[in-house]
Amino acid sequence: MPRTVIPRANHSWAHTVLSALWVVALLLAPRVAWAQSADVPAPGAPAETPAAEGASATGAPPPIDVEGAADPLADPLAVPSADPLALDNGLLPRDLSPWGMFLEADWVVKAVMIGLVLASVITWSVWLAKSLELAAAKRRTRAMLRALQAAGTLGDALGASTGKTGAAAALVHAADHELRLSAGLDAPGIKERIESVFERILHAAARQAGRGTGLLATIGATAPFVGLFGTVWGIMNSFIGISKAQTTNLAVVAPGIAEALLATAIGLAAAIPAVVIYNHFTRVIAAYRALLGDAAAGIQQLVSRDLDRRRLQALDRLREAAE
């Protein structure tokens, strides 16, 4: 029986067809597997809608809503942005200037701010009044010191102080009054009494010069703590707002914290000038008291000379009477 021989050309054609079919099957296998997995719903997942079934049947992926779809590259832990409508509903004040924050503040914080502003007004009023008062007092005392240096007797100093006011002029009049009351008495007793009168006058002048500076000390010591009270109250209200809004958005916290910090700033603005002005007046009053001490020392020297002259005149009269 003769052997059947397959032509070489027909074998090559069949091999080529089989190879092509194998390649097509390899290319279509992933596609078929994906379609089968899409048709099988996950456990507990809702059933597909008819529109989704039609899209799967055609093989095309379902349409994606660009506006509502989540970005697959977005951070899943990212906090969603604040709703612009929420900002328009009053979470943030429209004006973040100091005046706008004052108007939006709680009534307790407003009271603290108003009190601190009044304290600041008092501070600068005391500064202006005491500056003028101490400048005038030091000018009068220096003029009296020049008159005492030029005077040879207490009478000359009394004439120079006529019509003048101030502590230095009061010292001259007090010394002359004591001399007239103590005529014919011993000199040591007169000097002691004059020194006692001078001490009272100097204390009264120091009290007058320091009047009002106690307010500066009080404001400088308490204004920071008053501002801190307003800060604590404002921050407490901010946390209450967080609790009520059930959100940690900065738009809820920022206004209250800004108002609280404004109270602290006003407290420091009232306290710092008060402390500086108080220290300045302390030095000025000390210098003024030193000038009054120089005036008192000059008057005592004039009194001592007058008493020595009286004693010498009394001795001369006794000597003349003995002769």
C-alpha positions in Angstrom: 0.0 0.0 0.0 1.5 3.3 -1.0 2.3 5.8 1.9 0.3 9.0 1.9 2.5 12.1 1.7 1.2 15.4 3.0 2.4 18.2 0.9 4.9 20.5 2.7 3.0 23.6 1.6 -0.3 22.5 3.2 1.5 21.6 6.5 3.0 25.1 6.7 -0.4 26.8 6.1 -2.1 24.8 8.9 0.7 25.5 11.4 0.4 29.2 10.7 -3.4 29.2 11.3 -3.0 27.3 14.6 -0.4 29.7 15.8 -2.6 32.7 15.0 -5.5 31.2 16.8 -3.3 30.6 19.9 -2.1 34.2 19.9 -5.7 35.5 19.7 -6.7 33.2 22.5 -3.9 34.5 24.7 -4.9 38.1 24.0 -8.6 37.6 24.7 -8.1 35.5 27.9 -7.5 38.5 30.3 -10.5 40.4 28.8 -12.8 37.5 29.3 -11.6 37.0 32.9 -12.2 40.7 33.7 -15.8 40.5 32.2 -16.5 37.5 34.3 -15.2 39.1 37.5 -17.3 42.2 36.8 -20.5 40.2 36.3 -20.1 38.4 39.7 -21.1 40.8 42.6 -19.1 41.0 45.7 -20.6 39.5 48.9 -22.9 42.1 50.5 -22.6 44.5 47.5 -25.8 46.0 46.0 -27.2 44.6 42.8 -26.3 46.3 39.5 -28.7 48.7 38.0 -30.0 48.0 34.5 -27.9 50.8 33.1 -24.8 49.1 34.5 -25.8 45.8 33.1 -26.2 47.3 29.6 -22.8 48.9 29.9 -21.2 45.6 30.9 -22.9 43.8 28.1 -21.5 46.1 25.5 -18.0 45.6 27.0 -17.5 49.4 27.5 -16.7 50.7 30.9 -19.5 52.6 32.7 -19.4 56.4 32.4 -17.6 58.2 35.2 -19.1 61.3 36.9 -16.1 63.7 36.8 -17.6 66.1 39.3 -18.6 63.6 42.0 -15.9 60.9 41.5 -13.1 60.7 44.0 -9.6 61.1 42.8 -7.8 57.7 43.1 -4.6 59.6 43.8 -6.1 61.7 46.6 -5.0 61.1 50.2 -7.8 59.1 52.0 -6.9 60.9 55.3 -7.2 64.4 53.8 -9.8 66.6 55.5 -12.4 67.9 52.9 -12.2 71.6 52.2 -14.6 73.9 54.0 -17.9 74.6 52.3 -17.9 78.2 50.9 -21.5 78.6 52.1 -20.4 77.8 55.6 -18.0 80.7 55.6 -20.8 83.0 54.5 -22.9 81.9 57.4 -20.8 83.7 60.0 -18.0 81.3 61.0 -15.5 84.0 60.2 -16.1 87.7 60.8 -16.1 89.8 57.7 -13.7 92.3 59.3 -10.6 91.0 61.1 -9.3 94.4 62.0 -9.1 95.3 65.7 -12.3 97.2 65.6 -14.1 94.4 63.8 -12.8 91.8 66.3 -14.0 94.0 69.1 -17.5 94.1 67.7 -17.6 90.4 67.2 -16.2 89.6 70.7 -18.1 88.2 73.6 -19.5 90.7 76.1 -17.0 89.7 78.8 -14.1 90.2 76.4 -15.6 93.5 75.4 -15.8 94.6 79.0 -12.1 93.6 79.5 -11.1 95.5 76.5 -13.0 98.6 77.5 -11.5 98.5 81.0 -8.0 98.2 79.6 -8.5 101.1 77.2 -9.8 103.3 80.1 -6.7 102.2 82.1 -4.5 103.3 79.2 -6.3 106.7 79.0 -5.8 107.2 82.8 -2.1 106.3 82.4 -1.4 108.9 79.8 -3.6 111.5 81.6 -1.5 111.0 84.8 1.7 111.3 82.7 0.6 114.6 81.2 -0.6 116.1 84.5 2.3 115.0 86.6 4.8 116.0 84.0 3.5 119.6 84.0 3.2 119.6 87.8 6.7 118.3 88.5 8.3 120.5 85.9 6.7 123.6 87.5 7.7 122.5 91.0 11.3 121.9 90.0 11.4 125.2 88.2 10.2 127.1 91.3 12.6 125.2 93.6 15.6 126.0 91.4 14.6 129.7 91.4 14.4 129.6 95.2 17.8 127.9 95.5 19.4 130.7 93.4 17.7 133.3 95.7 19.0 131.4 98.8 22.5 131.4 97.5 22.4 135.1 96.9 20.8 135.9 100.3 23.0 136.9 103.2 20.3 136.6 105.9 16.9 134.9 106.3 15.3 138.3 105.8 16.8 138.6 102.3 15.5 135.1 101.5 12.1 136.0 102.9 12.0 139.0 100.7 12.9 136.9 97.6 10.1 134.4 98.4 7.4 137.0 98.9 4.5 136.2 96.5 6.0 132.9 95.5 4.4 129.5 96.0 5.9 126.0 96.3 7.6 123.9 99.0 10.8 125.9 99.0 9.0 129.2 99.7 7.0 127.4 102.4 10.3 126.4 104.1 11.4 130.0 104.2 8.2 131.2 105.7 8.1 128.4 108.2 11.7 129.2 109.4 10.8 132.9 109.8 7.6 132.1 111.7 9.5 129.9 114.1 12.2 132.5 114.7 9.6 135.1 115.6 7.9 132.7 117.9 11.1 131.7 119.6 12.6 135.2 120.1 14.9 135.2 123.2 15.1 131.4 123.4 18.2 129.2 123.1 19.5 128.6 119.7 19.7 124.7 119.9 16.0 124.5 120.7 15.2 126.9 117.8 17.2 124.8 115.3 15.6 121.6 116.5 12.1 123.0 116.1 12.9 124.4 112.6 14.3 121.0 111.6 11.1 119.3 112.7 8.9 121.7 110.8 11.1 121.2 107.7 10.7 117.5 107.9 6.9 117.7 107.9 7.0 120.1 105.0 9.3 117.9 103.0 7.1 114.8 103.6 4.0 116.8 102.5 5.7 117.9 99.3 6.8 114.3 98.6 3.3 113.1 99.1 2.0 115.8 96.8 4.5 115.0 94.1 3.8 111.3 94.3 0.0 111.7 94.2 -1.4 109.7 91.2 1.6 107.5 90.7 -0.1 104.8 92.7 -2.6 104.4 89.8 0.4 103.8 87.4 1.7 101.1 89.7 -1.7 99.4 90.0 -2.3 99.5 86.2 1.2 98.2 85.5 0.8 95.3 87.9 -2.8 94.3 87.1 -3.4 95.1 83.4 -1.5 92.0 82.0 -3.6 89.7 84.3 -6.8 91.4 83.2 -5.9 90.9 79.6 -5.0 87.3 80.4 -8.5 86.8 81.8 -10.0 88.1 78.6 -7.7 85.7 76.7 -8.8 82.7 78.8 -12.4 83.6 78.4 -12.1 84.0 74.6 -10.3 80.7 74.2 -12.9 78.9 76.3 -15.6 80.3 74.1 -13.7 79.0 71.0 -13.6 75.5 72.4 -17.3 75.7 73.2 -17.8 76.6 69.6 -15.8 73.6 68.4 -17.9 71.4 70.6 -21.2 72.8 69.2 -20.1 72.7 65.6 -18.7 69.2 65.9 -15.7 70.2 63.7 -12.1 71.2 64.2 -12.1 73.5 61.2 -9.9 76.5 61.8 -12.7 78.8 60.6 -14.6 78.0 63.8 -11.6 78.5 66.2 -9.8 81.5 64.6 -12.2 84.3 65.5 -12.4 83.6 69.2 -8.7 83.1 69.5 -8.0 86.3 67.6 -10.3 88.2 69.9 -8.7 86.6 73.0 -5.2 87.6 71.8 -6.5 91.1 71.1 -7.4 91.4 74.8 -3.9 90.3 75.8 -2.4 92.8 73.4 -4.5 95.7 74.8 -3.5 94.6 78.4 0.2 94.8 77.5 -0.3 98.1 75.7 -1.8 99.5 78.9 0.7 97.9 81.3 4.0 98.6 79.6 3.7 102.4 79.4 2.3 102.5 83.0 5.4 100.7 84.3 7.8 102.9 82.3 6.1 106.1 83.3 6.0 105.1 86.9 9.7 104.4 87.0 10.3 107.7 85.3 8.3 109.6 87.8 10.0 107.8 90.6 13.3 109.2 89.4 11.9 112.7 88.8 10.3 112.8 92.3 13.6 111.7 93.9 15.4 114.5 92.1 12.7 117.0 93.3 13.1 115.8 96.9 16.8 116.3 96.6 16.3 119.9 95.4 14.0 120.5 98.4 16.6 119.0 100.7 19.2 121.5 99.3 16.7 124.3 99.8 16.1 123.2 103.4 19.8 123.0 104.1 20.4 126.5 102.7 17.6 127.9 104.9 19.0 126.2 108.0 22.4 127.8 107.2 20.8 131.2 107.0 19.0 130.6 110.3 22.2 129.4 112.0 24.0 132.5 110.9 21.2 134.8 112.1 21.2 133.0 115.5 25.0 133.4 115.8 24.7 137.1 114.9 22.0 137.5 117.6 24.2 135.8 120.1 27.2 138.0 119.2 25.0 141.1 119.4 23.7 140.0 122.8 27.3 139.5 124.0 28.3 142.9 122.6 25.5 144.6 124.5 26.5 142.8 127.7 30.1 143.9 127.3 29.0 147.5 126.6 26.8 147.4 129.6 29.6 146.0 131.8 31.9 148.7 130.7 
